[in-house]
Structure formats: C-alpha cells, structure tokens
Amino acid sequence: MTMARPAQTKKTIVTRTTKAGKRTRRVVTFTSTSTTGSTPTTATAVTKVAAAIGAGKYKFIPEFGGQGTSYWAELQKLYAASKSSSTTRAFIDSAAQALLEESSTDEAKASVAFEAVIDVHSWLQSLEVGDTPADLALDRVYFSMPL
C-alpha cells in the first residue's frame, strides 16, 4: 500500500533594496510537488517578472550584501580611537585610499553596479561615530563587500 506524501512547495524570492534603503521582496516562482499513490505531480507557476527575465527583457544583478553596515560604527570607533601616527590608523588610511582609487576608475564607474565613489577616509573624517554617509545604503553589496 502506497501512502500519500504531503505536498512540498518551493518559492524563489527576489529581494531588492532601493537607493533610499527600502527593501522589497517578490516571489517570482512557486513550485509545488505532491505525490498521490506512486505518481508525483509537479506544477510550477512563474510570475511575469520571472518570465520577462527569462526572455531577456530585463537584466539584473543578484545582491548578497549586508555586512558593511554592522562593521561601519566599529570602524569609526577604531579610527577615532587610534592616533594619527599609529599602525592601525595607517592601515585604515591605506585601505581607504585603495578603495577610493579603485572605485574612481572609469571601469568602476561604467559598471551597472556602480553607486558612488567609496571615499572611506572622507566619511571617517567628516561623520560622527554612528552616522553613515547620506544617501548611501552601506548594506548594499557595492559597499558591504569592500568594507
């Protein structure tokens, strides 16, 4: 005797963060598999967005960010506490200069992922500890990966 197994479902969800920092989520596919007797049945529903992406109408970049924000305040505190002649300050300044140079290249600016020049040194000099650069979402992958 074959027992019926409960239906299994799988969703594909696309998460997007706007420049204003608002996150949106959209289900683009929904797959349901159920088994009655010995024959499994699978049905997949595809949203219009998923169909348009599949047809090449839209291009998109998967984004796996988030780490940059949690470490920003910690970096600010470390920078503020270090003396201008310390090895720590020199290391941070060196890394900040490298990020500024890389993000200022024509290649970086031509990228569809480009959002702004990464000027960590300027941000560390001008912002209070706990503040983030205006109009920038540091949790976006463009900023969080290098930070």
C-alpha positions in Angstrom: 0.0 0.0 0.0 1.4 3.4 -1.0 0.9 6.3 1.4 0.3 9.8 0.1 3.1 12.2 1.0 2.3 15.8 1.9 2.8 18.4 -0.8 6.2 20.1 -0.9 6.5 23.7 -2.0 9.4 25.8 -3.1 9.5 29.6 -3.6 12.1 31.7 -5.4 12.2 35.1 -3.9 13.9 38.2 -5.3 14.9 40.9 -2.7 15.7 44.4 -3.9 16.9 47.4 -2.0 16.2 50.8 -3.4 18.6 53.7 -3.2 16.5 55.1 -0.4 17.2 51.9 1.6 13.7 50.4 1.3 13.7 46.6 0.8 11.2 44.9 -1.3 10.6 41.1 -1.8 8.8 39.4 -4.6 8.0 35.8 -5.2 9.0 35.0 -8.8 8.3 31.3 -9.0 6.3 28.9 -6.9 6.8 25.1 -7.4 4.5 22.6 -5.7 5.1 18.8 -5.8 2.7 16.3 -4.4 2.6 12.5 -4.5 -0.6 10.5 -4.5 -0.1 6.8 -4.9 3.2 6.2 -6.7 3.0 9.1 -9.2 4.5 12.5 -8.3 2.9 15.6 -9.8 4.8 18.9 -10.1 3.4 22.2 -11.1 5.4 25.4 -11.5 3.9 28.9 -11.6 6.1 31.7 -13.0 5.4 35.3 -12.3 5.5 37.9 -15.1 8.8 39.2 -13.7 10.5 35.8 -13.9 9.1 35.3 -17.4 10.5 38.7 -18.5 13.9 37.9 -17.0 13.9 34.5 -18.7 13.0 36.1 -22.0 16.0 38.6 -21.7 13.8 41.6 -21.3 15.5 42.6 -18.1 19.0 42.3 -16.7 19.6 42.1 -13.0 22.4 41.6 -10.6 22.0 39.2 -7.7 22.9 41.0 -4.5 24.2 39.4 -1.3 25.1 42.2 0.9 24.6 43.3 4.4 28.0 43.0 6.2 29.1 46.6 5.6 26.6 48.2 7.9 27.3 46.2 11.0 31.0 47.0 10.9 30.8 50.7 10.0 30.3 52.0 13.5 33.1 49.7 14.7 35.5 51.0 12.1 34.5 54.6 13.0 35.3 53.9 16.7 38.6 52.3 15.9 39.6 55.1 13.6 38.6 57.8 16.2 40.5 56.0 19.0 43.7 55.4 17.0 46.4 58.1 17.0 47.3 59.7 13.7 50.8 58.1 13.8 49.6 54.6 14.8 49.9 51.5 12.7 46.1 51.0 12.9 45.4 54.5 11.5 48.0 54.0 8.7 46.4 50.6 7.8 42.9 52.1 7.6 44.1 55.1 5.6 46.0 52.8 3.2 42.9 50.6 2.7 40.7 53.7 2.3 43.0 55.1 -0.4 42.9 51.8 -2.3 39.1 51.8 -2.2 38.9 55.4 -3.3 41.3 54.8 -6.3 39.5 51.5 -7.4 36.0 53.0 -7.1 37.1 56.1 -9.0 38.3 54.3 -12.2 36.4 54.5 -15.4 35.8 50.8 -15.3 34.1 51.0 -11.9 32.0 54.0 -12.9 30.9 52.1 -16.1 29.7 49.1 -14.1 25.9 48.7 -13.8 26.5 48.1 -10.1 28.3 51.5 -9.5 26.6 53.7 -7.0 29.2 56.1 -5.7 32.9 56.5 -5.2 33.9 54.8 -2.0 35.6 57.6 0.0 36.0 55.9 3.4 38.7 58.4 4.5 36.4 61.4 3.9 33.5 59.7 5.6 35.6 58.8 8.7 36.9 62.4 8.8 33.6 64.2 8.4 31.0 62.0 10.1 30.2 61.5 13.8 30.6 57.9 15.1 27.3 56.1 14.4 26.4 58.3 11.4 26.5 56.9 7.8 27.1 58.8 4.6 23.9 60.5 3.4 22.0 58.9 0.5 24.2 55.7 0.6 22.9 52.3 1.7 26.0 50.7 3.2 24.2 47.3 3.3 24.2 47.2 -0.5 26.8 44.8 -1.9 28.7 47.5 -3.7 29.7 49.0 -0.3 29.4 46.0 2.0 31.8 43.7 0.1 34.8 46.1 0.1 34.1 47.3 3.7 
